[in-house]
Amino acid sequence: DAGVIQSPRHEVTEMGQEVTLRCKPISGHDYLFWYRQTMMRGLELLIYFNNNVPIDDSGMPEDRFSAKMPNASFSTLKIQPSEPRDSAVYFCASRTAPGQGFNEQFFGPGTRLTVL
Amino acid sequence: KNQVEQSPQSLIILEGKNCTLQCNYTVSPFSNLRWYKQDTGRGPVSLTIMTFSENTKSNGRYTATLDADTKQSSLHITASQLSDSASYICVVSASGGSNYKLTFGKGTLLTVNP
């Protein structure tokens, strides 16, 4: 398995533009998580899905952020409009259902977003 | 509020030396504690996972300890190598319905110099 795949790896955009980050979880994983990492705040959970259904989006900072999971192998995180304070590394992670081992989350390589 | 505090924030050591990283947590009810290694430009990768009943676990040159009474954990790195240069993140999971949710520390940035 190739692990969690994210694209693009780097994104530079101008304030006000729409940004879409993409994630392909590990096949067979029922849970998908979106995180944001900054130097100041570390890793923060934005939203997570179970079987393609959003379960908890309380970490999504504003209405400018939205996430979808149209099927078990694809998810997007969209920021519209983007702002400089959105600059961060965004990670996607996936894991199996509860009860299967320690529910280890496997992280993708991340997307480094820079909003000018 | 669940919190994980790590110290030091950063550490510089010479290749071949040992070091110990600290983690204090206030997550309740406790389920398990993990140490992740995050190389620059990569996602975190799990090093060890410990439950309440485990007080030590090793993974090669990495040894993690857990004191559930004092809610402290440490990660000891033996005979450090240049490739150990990374951020080490302590992550605690709460048990119960929210066990999907992990509380992350901000990490310790370790630099190993030749």
Chai-1 contact restraints between the chains, C-beta under 6 A:
chainA,res_idxA,chainB,res_idxB,connection_type,confidence,min_distance_angstrom,max_distance_angstrom,comment,restraint_id
A,G42,B,F104,contact,1.0,0.0,6.0,A-B,restraint_1
A,G42,B,K106,contact,1.0,0.0,6.0,A-B,restraint_2
A,L43,B,F104,contact,1.0,0.0,6.0,A-B,restraint_3
A,F91,B,G43,contact,1.0,0.0,6.0,A-B,restraint_4
A,F102,B,N32,contact,1.0,0.0,6.0,A-B,restraint_5
A,F102,B,I49,contact,1.0,0.0,6.0,A-B,restraint_6
A,E104,B,S46,contact,1.0,0.0,6.0,A-B,restraint_7
A,F107,B,G43,contact,1.0,0.0,6.0,A-B,restraint_8
A,F107,B,P44,contact,1.0,0.0,6.0,A-B,restraint_9
A,G108,B,G43,contact,1.0,0.0,6.0,A-B,restraint_10
A,P109,B,R42,contact,1.0,0.0,6.0,A-B,restraint_11
A,P109,B,G43,contact,1.0,0.0,6.0,A-B,restraint_12
A,G110,B,G43,contact,1.0,0.0,6.0,A-B,restraint_13
